[in-house]
């Protein structure tokens, strides 16, 4: 459950309405395979801000499968103490350009765009939020997060990391 919260924050899993997305139409077959995080960021005041992730954090990856499931591996730490949490499995489907992820009753909606079948961009879709009166919470709810993933031909590991410990 802790990892689900991390995914919500990092990938911008904001609850939303899938019909809000408008962009290119993507075939599900285009997603099948391994995708490694290249960069992550958020949009504030119309400007993209890239997060300062090290190679350990940039090793996170998705493996989209043709059976409609997707495995997500999340890495945390620095290059000396990089570790991976347990692999989490999600159900996925595409509705036009919206990627919908579901796990244990939690739903995430992303505007999905591709570039020449080698790169995908996932941008969190958010619904309009009424102000809560808490400036920090309002800022979080109104921040659009995005992640850029690049297609890989082999499983992802943190090559520059000195120690990789798998937590169980």
Secondary structure, DSSP 8 states (H G I E B T S, - for coil): -HHHHHHHHHHT-----GGG--S----GGGT-EEEEEEEEEEEETTEEEE----TTGGG-EEEE-TTSEEEEE-EES-SSSEEE---EEEEEEEETTEEEEEETTEEEEEEEEEETTTEEEEEE--------S-HHHHHHHT-EEEEEEEEESS----TT-S-EEE--
